[in-house]
Amino acid sequence: MSYADAAALARMMPERTLIELSNDNAPAQVADATVIADALLYADALVDARLRQRYTLPLAEVPVEVTQWALALARHWLYARRPDGPDLPIAVTAAYKEALTSLDAVRDGKLSLGLPSGDAAAEPGRVVVAAPERTFTDAMWNTY
């Protein structure tokens, strides 16, 4: 399940920037759909890695927050794939860090998505322990 799509990514950044970040051909006039798909896959994997510890995946419904975090992660990935370019914009880096911090808060149970949690109570069972025979028995202690 994808948390965001290429159209949403295109709405959050200027078209020319998206073309320059995704297409390796200098005179390109269109964004490279394969690179954008890779960015979205990266974002989905990062979101899943954090949410699977708290929720059963795929999510029954995707909250708006998760979509925004996935878009921030994908946008950061697109900028980061240009290491020879200028430094990443502060807003891109800040949104990336905020997304990771928020996802970690969800994972740690400090922030809720308002969905049924996948961490149901453990099923009752028996705990079996193997141990050597006691050295100091009750009878031995009673002699003191």
C-alpha positions in Angstrom: 0.0 0.0 0.0 1.3 3.4 -0.9 0.8 6.3 1.5 1.3 9.0 -1.1 1.2 9.3 -4.9 3.1 11.1 -7.6 0.2 13.6 -8.1 0.4 14.6 -4.4 4.2 15.0 -4.6 3.8 17.2 -7.7 1.4 19.4 -5.8 3.8 20.0 -3.0 6.7 21.3 -5.0 7.2 23.4 -8.2 7.0 21.4 -11.4 10.4 22.5 -12.6 12.0 21.5 -9.3 10.4 18.0 -9.5 11.7 17.7 -13.1 15.2 18.7 -12.2 15.3 16.4 -9.1 13.9 13.3 -10.8 15.2 13.5 -14.4 18.9 13.0 -15.0 18.7 14.4 -18.5 19.5 18.1 -18.4 17.1 19.4 -21.0 14.2 17.3 -19.7 10.7 18.7 -19.8 9.0 16.0 -17.8 9.6 14.4 -14.5 10.9 10.8 -14.5 8.1 8.6 -13.2 10.4 5.8 -12.3 12.6 8.0 -10.0 9.4 9.4 -8.4 8.1 5.9 -7.9 11.4 5.0 -6.2 11.1 8.0 -3.9 7.6 7.0 -2.9 8.7 3.4 -2.4 11.5 4.6 -0.1 9.0 6.7 1.9 6.5 3.8 2.1 9.3 1.5 3.4 10.4 4.0 6.0 6.9 4.5 7.2 6.2 0.8 7.3 9.4 0.1 9.3 8.1 2.4 12.0 4.4 1.7 12.0 4.6 -2.1 11.9 5.7 -2.1 15.5 2.5 -0.5 16.5 -0.1 -1.2 13.8 -1.1 -4.1 11.7 -0.2 -3.3 8.1 -1.5 -2.5 5.6 -3.5 0.2 7.4 -7.2 0.0 7.0 -7.3 3.7 6.2 -4.4 6.1 5.8 -4.5 9.2 8.0 -3.6 12.5 6.5 -0.6 12.8 8.8 0.9 9.6 7.4 0.4 10.8 3.9 2.2 14.1 4.7 5.0 12.3 6.4 5.5 10.0 3.4 5.5 13.0 1.1 8.2 14.8 3.2 10.3 11.6 3.2 10.0 11.2 -0.6 10.8 14.9 -1.2 13.9 14.6 0.9 15.0 11.5 -1.0 14.6 13.4 -4.3 16.8 16.2 -3.0 19.3 13.9 -1.4 19.9 12.0 -4.7 21.6 15.1 -6.0 24.8 15.1 -3.9 26.6 17.4 -6.3 23.9 20.1 -6.0 23.5 22.8 -3.4 22.7 22.0 0.2 19.2 20.7 0.9 16.7 23.5 1.6 16.1 24.0 5.3 12.4 23.4 4.9 13.0 20.0 3.2 15.4 18.9 6.0 13.1 20.2 8.7 10.1 18.4 7.3 12.1 15.2 6.9 13.3 15.3 10.6 9.8 16.2 11.8 8.3 13.2 9.8 10.9 10.8 11.3 10.3 12.2 14.8 6.6 11.9 14.5 6.8 8.3 13.1 9.1 7.4 16.0 6.5 8.9 18.5 3.8 6.8 16.9 6.1 3.7 17.1 6.8 4.4 20.8 3.1 5.0 21.6 3.5 8.7 22.4 1.4 9.7 19.4 -1.7 8.0 18.1 -3.0 7.8 14.6 -6.5 7.1 15.9 -6.6 3.6 14.4 -7.0 0.3 16.1 -3.6 -0.7 17.4 -2.0 -4.0 16.2 -0.3 -4.7 19.5 -3.1 -6.7 21.0 -2.6 -8.2 24.4 -0.5 -11.3 24.4 -2.4 -14.6 24.3 -2.5 -16.4 27.6 -0.2 -19.3 27.9 2.1 -21.3 30.1 5.6 -20.3 30.8 7.9 -23.3 31.2 11.3 -22.9 32.8 14.0 -25.5 33.2 16.3 -25.0 36.2 18.6 -27.1 38.3 17.3 -28.4 41.7 17.4 -25.8 44.5 20.5 -25.9 46.6 19.0 -24.0 49.6 15.7 -25.6 50.4 13.2 -24.3 52.9 14.2 -27.1 55.3 17.8 -26.0 55.1 16.9 -22.3 55.8 14.7 -23.3 58.8 17.8 -24.8 60.5 19.3 -21.3 60.9 
